[in-house]
Every structure is written in C-alpha cells, then in structure tokens.
Amino acid sequence: MSGKRSSRKRRRQRRAASAPPRPPAAEVEDAQPSPSGYARSRAKDEAARAALQPLRPGERPTAVTVGAIVATVLAVANLVALAFGYNAGEDTLSPGSEATGSI
C-alpha cells in the first residue's frame, strides 16, 4: 500500500513542478469567476438537451423496440420451459414436477 501512496505523492509533486505558476491574487479577483463543477455540468446538460430533437408522436427509439421484442421472446421461452418441466439447476427435464402438474 505504501508504494501506491508514495507514487501518488510523487505524481502530485511532478504536476506541481511542471504546472505554470499561478497568477497573483489581484489578477484572479479581476478575472471572471468560472462556474463551479455543478454549474458547469448543469450548463453542459442544458446545451445537450437543446441540441436534441423531439420524437414524433408514437415514435420509439429502435433500441426500445428491440428490447421489448427480446424481453417478450425470453418470457415466452421461460413459460415454455416451465410447461415442459425444465430444471436449470440439474439441466434436465422433469415432466412429473409439481409445477407442470399445476399448469
């Protein structure tokens, strides 16, 4: 563990040594303050939302349609497996199981 800590410390020291010197405090006060992390993210989100085009009424993204079809196919496959008594734990068919008798 101590190897990683000293490595981080060395990296931080190298970055500080290679970084340009900071401007004096008087220059920083005159400059326009940059938005905080939250405000900057909020501005990016709003810009991305403004660039989106709304879907037409009744239109769905292709991924949603494909996902619904795949989910339906898997649900039907599960029902068929249940009806035939497939036991995934033993990877066998057991037609005389309690589940198949109740269907």
Secondary structure, 3 states (H helix, E strand, C coil): CHHHHHHHHHHHHHHHHHCCCCCCHHHHHHCCCCCCHHHHHHHHHHHHHHHCCCCCCCCCCHHHHHHHHHHHHHHHHHHHHHHCCEECCCCEECCCCHHHHHC
